[in-house]
Amino acid sequence: MTTRAALALLLALAVIAGVAALRPPPEAALAPPETIRIAAGPQDYRPAGEFRQGTRLVDAPMEQREAPALEVMKFHVSEADYARCVADRDCPQLPVSGQPGMPQTNVNHTDATAYAAWLSARTRQHWRLPTDAEWLRAAGDRGFDDGFSEEANGADPSRRWIANYLREVDLRGEADLAPHPLGHFGLNDRGVADISGNVWEWTQTCFQNGTLTPEGDAIATRSDYCGVRAVQGKHRAFVIDFIRDARVGGCAAGVPPDYLGFRLVRD
């Protein structure tokens, strides 16, 4: 190698070293949150949305499916958890109580998915919102089937209206507007904390419009409207995706949730 070539090589190596020195060191991976693993198994599931048989509103038929294993956060995403994403400028600032150990509420669907993307990058794992079916699987003995009786699905539409009215009266009487720390509502039979407390949880499932077969035992057609998502808690509701507090409006169907928060699943 000539002297000129050697000098050129040394200069190139020096430039590369200088660029490397200016580059910030990679962030250490964040420790992942505590999770509960739920084994694969059969699941009965009623699809989320509004379904008709002819002109009548009716329940979607219960589906039997084989659900894969599921790994879900034991607790809701807390204010402290979410604040780390805000500090990294990957999540918007949201109202907080300032009390330790509180779930992050006043969250919309976009906030939750932004946090999932941030957590995935920081832990080098894949995190996402659960589907409606996955949430119900994690809910275990605290899950809620929003189907009505056979009479309310019959030919007289007033029966369904009355059943729905009575359910809403009952649910509205259960509102709990006091914030509570993580763990306040205890564990369900699967070991998941605070399921069906006063924080409803965003899912990735879109509101569905569908029709049933003439026999009513299967879904004939369905279409997704993803401007509205299923949220789950003491009951299933449907909330416009940019809403952070459904009590002041934006609950598209069902009784408005007390609070909107979230937990994630890991793939």
C-alpha positions, 0 to 999 in steps of 0.5 A: 500500500502506498503512503497516500493510500495508507493516509487515506485509509487512516483518514476514513477510519478517523471519520467513521470513529468520529461519527460513531462517537457523536451517535448517542448510545442505544437505550437499554431495554426496558424491563417488561411489565408483569403478565399473566399467561392464559393457556389455549382452550375453547371459548364461547364468544358473542361478536361485538356490534349491532346485528339484524335479522330482517329489520329486527335488532337481535343478538349475534349468535354465540360462536364456539372457537379454539382460542390460542394462548394469551399473555396479558398485563396483570395490571392496567398501564399506570400513570407512572408507566405512561409518564415514561412514554410522555418523557420520551415524547412518544405519547401525549401528555394526559391528565393525571391524579398525581397519586402513586400507583394509579391507573392512567385514565382519560386515554383514547384509542390513539394514546393507547396504541402510541404507548404500545408502540413505545413499549414495544420499542423499549422492551424489544418485544411486541405489545398491542391492545387485545381484541374484544375476544381476548379481553373476555378470555382474560376476564374469566369469571368477571366477563360479561355476556351482553346477549338478551333472553330468547323473548327479547330476540323474538318477533316483538321489538318492544321486548328488546327495547324494554330489556335494554332499558332495564339493563341500562337503568341497572348499569347506570346505578353502579357508577363508581367515579372515585379513582382507585389505585392498582389492585383495588378490585382484586384478582379474577380467577385467572390472576388478572387484576382489576378486571371489570372495576371502574376502568374500562379498557380499550380493545382493537376490535371495531364496531360491527354492523351485520345481518344474520341468516334467516334461521338466525343461527349464523352471521350472513354479512358483517362490516367493520366501522373502525371509528368506533371501538369496543371497550370492556369493563363491567359491560361492553360499550362502544366508544368513538376512538378519539374520546378520552372521557365517554361520560361527557359524550362520545359513547356510540352505544351502551352505558358510558364507562366510568373511566377509560384506560388500557392494558396490553397483550404480548405476542 
